[in-house]
């Protein structure tokens, strides 16, 4: 029986039979060595029905292969197990459906709280004291942060916040191993650091142009006077560093530059109560 005749018998497309042959599910009884034509025995139609139904039921190729030589009792038991799996999955989907709206409302509320926190921080910043002669530039940027949240941080893949407020009781996310003690990590080098500073103006202009095509990480520790404005200061500092990466060409994100992330800590936890800043770069 040719492949076309067998396909007509079982009600499928010949391409399906070629696929079954390729997957070693249903091999032809003979393949003409000269023409390459496939020939089937009509009794193979029983095997075809097994394969088709097992696939339609959601069994994977390896599972189908394991069941082909089983008797009907074993196959029915496999169907029973599959039914239980699908029922469990269906219940899971129903549970997700029930919680979907609640979770969406919760995350929208968290977004609003985050935006409100940033806006309040910016409103409370003394830009002239914090940024000195450059305060007008940062003040304009702060307004964008507060109202539009459009600071160009598109090249930041993740921001890890260890602790942004003294009385924050949220669970602290565990850092990925790559960023554990990044200051002393031999794979990273410290490009710039400043300790004991009072205002951002005390160090920001000491950071020169940053080469493009590198991977950077910023670590900041704020004392009790600064920690309340940690998020807004982070956004403003990162945006300024983005300009430094742009260099003389003026193109942000030039090359394959990546600001891998930032870490904010409360310096009270370190015991010295001072402000600290580190800019590190991954070694090549």
N, C-alpha and C positions, 0 to 999 in steps of 0.2 A: 504494500500500500504506500503510495507516494505521500510526501508531506502535505500536498494540497488535498488529497483524498482523506488523509487522516484528520487534517484541520477541519474539513467539512463534516466528518463524522462526529467530532467532539464539539464542534461549534466555536472554533476560535480562529485567530489569524495565524498564518504560517510563521510570522515573526515571533509569536509567543512560543511556538515550539522550538524555534532556533534559540530563543532566550533560555528555555528550559534545558536544552542541550548544553548550552554554554555553562550553565550553573550546575551541571551534572545532576539535574533533577529527573529528567526524562530523556534518555539517550535513544536514538534510533537503533533499530535492530541491525541496520546495515547502512553503510555509506559507500556509494559507488566510488572506487578509487580513481576513475577516469573523469567522471562528470561531477562528483561531489554531491550527487543527489542523495537525500535522506529517505530511508524507507522505514515504515513502522508496521508493527503487528496490531491487528484490531483489538487484541486483548490488552494492549497498553492503554486503551481508553479508560480502563478502571483506575490505573495509576494517575492518569491525567485528572480525573474527577477528584481524586484525593488531594492532589496538588492544588487545584483551583479552589477547592473549598477551604483548605487549610490557609491558603494565602488570603482569601476573602475574610477569614476569621481573624486575621491579624498576626498569624504565626510568621516568624522570620525564616529566611531560607534555611539556616542551619537546623531550626526546629522542625521544619517540613521534612528535611532529609532524614532526621532521626525518627520520624513517624511513618515514613513510607513503607517500611518493612514490618510495621506493627499491625496487629489485628484490629478489628473494629472496636473491640472492648477498650483497648489502650487508647485508640483515637478518641472515643467518646469521653474517656477520663481526661484526656488532654483538653477537649472542648470544655469540660466542666471547670477545669482549672483556669482556662482562659476567660470563661464567663465570670468567675469570681474576681479575677484581676480587673476585668473591664467594669464590673459593678463597683469595685473599690475606687477605680479611677473616676467613674461617673459621680460617685459621692464626693470625691475630692473636688471635682469641678463645681458641683452644686455648692459646696462649702465656700469655695473661692468666690462664686457668684454672690453669695450672701454677704461676704465681708468686703467685696470690692468697693462699694460706695462708701462704706465707713472708712476704709483705708485711704481712699482718694480724698475724702473730706479732711482726714487727719493730716495727710501730707500737705494739702493746701494751707491748712492752718499753721503748720510748722514753717512753711515758706513765708507766710505773712509775718509770723513772729520773727523769723530771721531778718526779713527786710526791715521790719520795725526796729529791731535791735541795731542794725547797721545805721539806719536813719537817725536814731537817737544818739548813737556814738558820734556820728559826723556833726550833728547839731551841737554837741557838747565840746567838740575839739576847739582848742585855741590855736588856730592855724598860724598866726603870726609868731606865737611863742614856740610852737612845735617845729615850724619849717623855716623860720627866719625870713630872709629876703625873698625866698621863693614862695612865700605863703599864698600869694594870689593864684599861682599856678595850681597848687595843691588844693586851695579852696574851691576853685572851679572844678577840679577833678572830684573833690568830695561831694559837690552838688550832684554830679552825674551818678556817683556811687549811691547817694541817698535816694535819688528820685528815679533813676533809670537803670541802675545796676548794669551799666554797659562798659565797665572797665575792661580793656582788652587783655584778658587773661586766657585767651583761647589756647595758648600753648601750655597751659598748666594741666597736667594729666590728673593730678589728685592733690587735695589739700588735707593734710592730717592735722587735726586739732587735738592736742593732748588735754589741754585745759585752758579755757578762755575766760573763766571767771572764778573767783574764790569760792563762791557758794553754789557753783554749778554742780548738780547732783546727777547729771546724765551719765550713763555708762560710757567709759572711755574706750575708744576703739583701740585694739591692739595693733601696733605697727607691724608692717611687713618686715621680715628679717633684713631686707636690703637697707632699711633705714634705721636699724637699731644702732645707737651710738654712732651716728654718721660722721660726727666730728673726728672720731678716732678710727674710722674705717679706712684701711689702707687703700681701698679702691677709690677713695675720694680725697681731694686736697682742699685745704682752706685757702680761699683767695683773699678774703678780707674778714676781719673781725674787730668788733668794738665792744668794750665792756665799761660799765659804770656810767654810761651816757644818760643824760637827763632828757634831751629832746632829739628828735630825728635829725634836726639840722646839725647836731654835733658830729654826725658821721656820713650822712647821705651824699654829700658833695665830695667826700674822699674816695668814693667808689668810681673808678674810671670806666671807660667804655668796655663792654664785655664782648669777647669774641663770639661770633655766631657759630652755629654748628656744634655747640657743646650742650652738656646736660648739667643743670644747676639745681641746687637745693638751698633753701633759706631756713635757718633756725633762729627763732627769737624767744627770748625770755623777758617777761615784763614784771616790774615790781608792782606793789599794791596801788601805786598812783597811776599806772599805765594799763593795767590788765583790763579795766573796764572798757577801754577803747581799743582792745587788741585787734578785733576783727577789722575795724575801719582802718587802723594804722597798717595792718597787713596788706589790705587792698591797695592803699596808696603807695606803699613801699614797693610792692610787686609791680605795679603799673610803671613806676619810675624806673625800676630795673629793666622792664621791658623796653623802655626807651634807650637804656644804656646798651642793651643787646643789639638794638637797631643800628647803633654806631653812626658813623658819618653818612651811611647810605640812606638812612631814614626809613628803612623797610623793616617793620616789626616781624619777628619770627623768621629772620633771614636764615637760609640754609635749613639744617635739621635741628635747630636750637630747641631745647626743651627745658621748661622749668618743671622738673619732676614733681616738686611739691614743697610744702612748707610745714614747719612744726612750730606750734606756739605752746609755751609753758609758762607757768607762774613761778617767777624766781623766788618767791617765798618758800617754795618747796625745796629749792636748792640750798636754802639757809643763808644766802648772802643778801637777798632783798635788792639786788641791783639789776639794771637793765643790760641785756646782752644781745649781740647780733652777730651771726655768722653767715657768710656766703661761701658755699662750697661748690666745687666742680668735680665731676666724675673724671678720673684719669683714663687716658686712652691706652 
